[in-house]
Amino acid sequence: MPLFPSYDALRRALGAASLDARTEAQPSKPSSGPTPYQARLDLYPAYSVIDDAKDKAKKLGAEAVKDMEAASQVAQTKTGHVQLYTGKYYAACAFGGLLACGVTHTAVTPLDLVKTRRQVDSSLYKSNIQGWRLIYRAEGLRGIFTGWSPTLFGYSAQGSFKYGFYEFFKKTYSDLAGPDNAYRYKTALYLSASASAEFLADLALCPLEAIKVRMQGASDPSTAYRGTADGLRRIVAAEGVGGLYKGLYPLWGRQVPYTMMKFASFETIVEMIYNRLPGRKSDYGKAAQTGVSFAGGYLAGILCAIVSHPADVMVSKLNAYRKAGEGFGAVTSRIYKDIGFAGLWNGLPVRIVMIGTLTGLQWMIYDYFKIFMGLPTTGGPSKPEPVDPKK
């Protein structure tokens, strides 16, 4: 599929007469060789090197596209045709969410580490760069990636639940509302479907999030958990299974609004982008569609970070400072009294960069996986066709 819309698509969008008039006004002329003012490439070897590099890059890109298309055909042949809104479809969406969230969250572990420590103790580092430098000096490269294993396992599980159940609830609620109401109240549909999905996804994330936050926020590295299994064993031994879920309420408070904003704003932004581009969504190729997914995801991520940041600070504080047997309301009041309203926004600029990039990459990976499996990318729905009452 081409990167840009076809000539026919542009004719439909801009008007055939306009394009035909431009074509007649500017008839093409056969090339007669270089103009007198054109530079001779043999006198500028740097240009020749750049042109060679461009040609090689184009060839490599074409070969990569062919290999991916071949792999896609093999995958689709092995799995069979995936029909929309079947069990196989929701399973494919769940696996795409696993890839999108697990990989991206693990990749930004160093950024998350410094953010968490600054939320737990705002005076610990003056900047992110200073934090990384001090951690590297004390703990080495391994210290920079503290918490990577619970991050990988936790957000892989969460992404699988979140994307798979989002597609399921979106279809279920849409069928209950009917096509006309589903389009008219589509934003409410996105919000309710994403909230339902995240509510379930956090049940899988919460135990591993507790381990991650305690690993990253530990003041003494010698007493910190050695890994996911060690953290799981020690929390259960000291606090029981309930210790793994002590941060569930603030996690819901952080993740449910975050996901509602993430999905509803993404769907809306993507629909707005395609409405302003010439032609239809189907006129654009894989690269263009995944590019739109990244742009829509990045913008949605900025909104997500702002909405969910106070709860994110509370999650970090709760997992680090909550005493055994202390009620949720009591510890929340105590933490707020210590940090105040301004403290709820510690680390927001870093989180905007992190969440914006994360969300953009997640939607790009998720939609590319859907393309890989022969499925349509995520985007706002088209307006339903009017029903003829005579039929």
N, C-alpha and C positions, 0 to 999 in steps of 0.2 A: 504493500500500500504506500502511496506517495506521502511525503511529509506535508505538502501543501495541498489545498483543495484543487480539484481539476478545473479545466477551462469551462466545462459545462456548469460546474457549481458556481463559479464566479459569474457566469452569464445569468444564472438564476438569481443570484444575490444582488448584482449591480445593474442588471438589465442588459439584455442582449444588444439593444440599439447602441448603448453607450460604448460597449466594448468593440462592436463592429465599426462604429464611427472612428474610434481611436486607431483601429487596425488599418482602416482605409486612409486615415490622415497621415499615418506613418508607415508607408509600405516598406517591406524589408528589402535591403540591398545586399547583393552577394558580396562577400568579403573579397577585397582586392589586395590582401596582404597588409603588412604593417604600414601605419601612417608615417609621414615624415617626422612627426614629433614623438613617435613611440620609442621607448627606451630599448636598446639592444641588450637582451639578457646575457649575451656572452661577455659584455663589459661589466656586468654586475653579478658575480658568482653567488653572492648571498641569496639573490632572488631565485637562482636555479636550485640551490639547496632547499629553500623553503618550498618551492614547487614540487621537488622530489619528495619531500616529507609529506606534503599534502596528498600527493598521488598514492604514496604508500599507506597513509592513514585511511584514504578512501577504500583502497583494496582490502586492508585489514578489516575495516568496518563492514564492507560488503560480505567478506568471508564470515565474519562473526554473525551477521544477520542470517546468512544461509544456514550456519550451524545451529543457531537458535531455532529457526523455523523447522529444521529437520528434527531437532530434539523435541519441539512442540508437537510435531506430527506423530513421533514415536510415542510420546506420553498420551496423546489423545487416542491413539490406536489401542494402547494397552488398557487404558481406563474405559474406553468406549465413549460414545457421544454423551456428554453431560447435559442432560435436559435441565432447564431452569426450574428452580423451586422443588427439586427432588432431594432425597436424602444424600445422593452423591454430590449434588450442587452445594448443599450446605456444608458437607464434609470438605469439599474443595475450598470453599470460602474460609472455613476454620483453619485449614492448613496454610492458606495464604496469610491469614492474620498471625499465625504462629511465626512464620518467616518474617513478616513485616515488623512485629513488635520485639521478638526475641533478639534479632540481629541488631536492630537500631539502638535499643536501650543498652545492650551490652557494649556497643561501640562507644557510647558516651559515658561509660563508667567513670573515667577520670574527672569529667566535668560534674557529674552527679556527686562524686565523693567530696569535692571541695564545697559544693553547694550545701550538702547535708551537714558538714562540719561547721560551716559558717552559720547555718540555721541553729544548730545546737549551741554554739558559742560564737557570737558575732565578733568578738575581739580576738579570735584565734588567728585569723589571717587578714591582712590589709587588702589583699587582692587575690584573684585566682592564680595568677602567675607566681606570687609569693607562696601560696599554698602548695602548688605543685612542686616548686623548688625545695621547700622544706620537707615535704613528704618524700621526695626522691632522695634527698640527702640522708634522711633518717631510715627509710625503708626500702629504697631502691625502686626499680621499675615495677616490681611486683606490688609494692605499696600503692602505686598510682592506680592500679586496677583492683584495689580492695573492694570486695563485694560483687565481683563479676559473676560468680557462679549462681548465687541466689537471684541476681538480676536476670541472667539468662533463663533459668528454669521458671522463675516467677512470671516474667513478662511474656515468655513463650506460651505458658498456660493461659495467662490473661488475654493475650491477643487472639488465641484460638477461640476462647469462649466469646470474646467481645465481637469479633467480626462474624463468626458463624451465627451467633444468636441474633445479632443485629439484622442480618439478612432474613433470618427466620421470622423475627417479630415484625419487621417492616412489611413482609408479605402477608403475615397473619392479620395485622391491624388494617392493612390496606384492603384485604378481602372483606373484613368486617365492616369497614366504612363504605365500601363500594367505590367504583372508579372515579365518579364525579367528586364525591366528598374527599377521597384520598388525594386528588389533585388540588382541590380548593383549600384543604387544611394540611397540606403536605409538611409544613414546618412542624406542626403539632405531631404529625406522624413520625417524623425523624426524631423529635425529642423523646417521645414515649418509647419508641423502639430502642433507641440507644440507652435510655435510662434502664429499661428492663434488662438489656444485655449486660450492661456494666454491673448491675446489682449482682448478677450471677458470677460474672468474671472476677469480681473482687473476693469472692469466697475462695477462689483458687489462688489469687495473688497474695492475700493477707499474710499467711504464715511465712512465705518467703520474703515479703517486704519487711516483716519484723526482723528477720535474720539479717537482711541487707543493711537496714538502718542501724542496727546494733553493731554490726561489723564496721561500718563506716564512721559511726559516731563514737566509737570506743576511745576514751582518753588515754588508755594504756595499751599499746599494741601487744604487749606480752600476754595480756589476759583476754584479748579479742578471740573470737571464734576462728578456728583454722579453716573452716569451709562450711558449706551448706549442711552437710550431715552432722558435723560437730555442733553447729549452732542449733539445729533441730533437737539433737539429743540433750543438750544442756538446758535449753528453754523448757522442754517437757519435764526434765528431771527436777528443775527448780520451781516451776510454776504450773505444771500440768499442761494439758492441751489448750486450756483457756489462755495461757500466756502467748500462744501463737496468734490469738485473735483479739488481744487487748487494744489494738489499733484499728479494729474493723470499722467502728462508727466514724472516726475522722477520715479513714480511708474512703468510705462511701461519700463523706462530705467533700473530699477532694476529687475523687475519680468520677462520680456520677455527674456533677455539673461539668467537669472537664470533658467527659465523653459526649454529653448532650451538646455542648458547644462544638466539639470536634466534628461530629457527624452532621448536625443540622447546618452549621456554617459552611462546611465543605460542600455538601450537596447544593446549597444555595449559590455559593460562589462559582462552582463549576457550571451550573446552569446559566448563570449570568455571563460567564466567559463565552460559552458556546452560542448564546443568544446574540452576542456582539461580534462574533466572527462570521465571515461570509460562508455560506453553505451550511450543510448539516453536519452533525457530529460524525456521522458515518463517512463523510468525505475526507476525514483526516486519518492519517496513518498511525501506526503504533507509537512512534516516537513523539508525534504531536500530542496524542491523547495522554500518554504518560507524563509529558511535559505540563499539560494542563492539570493533571492530578497533583504533580509536585507543587505547582504555583498555588492551586486552591488549598492544598494541605498546609503549606507554609503560612498563608494568611490566616487560615483557621487555627493554626497552632499558636499564633500570637494572642488571639482572643482566648484560647484555652488556658494559656499560662496566667493571664490576668485574672480570669474567673476563679481558678482553682488554687492560686498561690497561698492565700491565708491558711487554707486547710492543709496544704503541703507542709507549711512551717509547723503546724500543730502536730502532724503525723511524726515529724522528726523529733519534736520535743517530747511527745507522749511516749514513744518507744524508748527514749533515752532516760526520762526522768520520772515516769509513773511508778509510784510505790506499790508494793504488793497489797492488794485489797483496797486500794484507793479508788473511789468512784469516779466515773467519767466526768461528771459535772464538777466535782471538787478539783480534780487535776487540771481541767481546762481553765477554771477560774484562777487557780494558782499560777499557771503558766502565763495567762493573759496579764495578771497583775505584775508579773516579773518583766515582761517584754513590752507591754503596752500595744496600742494600735499600730504604731510605726514598726514595731518588731515583727508584725505579721507579714511585712513586705520585704524582709531581709532576703537578699539574693534574687530579687525579681528580674533585674536586667539579664543576669546569667540564665535564669530559667526561661526567659523569652527566647533567647538565642537557642537554647537547648531544645525546648519544646517546639519552636517553629521549625527547626531543622528536622527534628525527630518526626513530627507529624507530616511534613512534606515528603520525607523519605518513606514513611510508612505507607502513605497512600500511593506513592509511585510504585513501591514494591508490590503492594497488594493488587493494584490494577494491572501491573505487568504480569503477575502470576495468573490473573484471570484471563488476560489475553493469551498467555502461554497455554492455558487449558481450553482455549476456544470460547471463552465467555466474554460478554460485553463488560466494558469498564463501568465504574460507579459514576453516577451523575444524576442530575435532576430529571424527573420524568417528563415525558412529552404530554401535551394536553390530550385527554381522551377524545376520540372521535364522537361526535354527537350521535345519539341513538335515534334511528328512524322509528317513530311510534307505529307506523303502518306495518313494520316487519314483525 
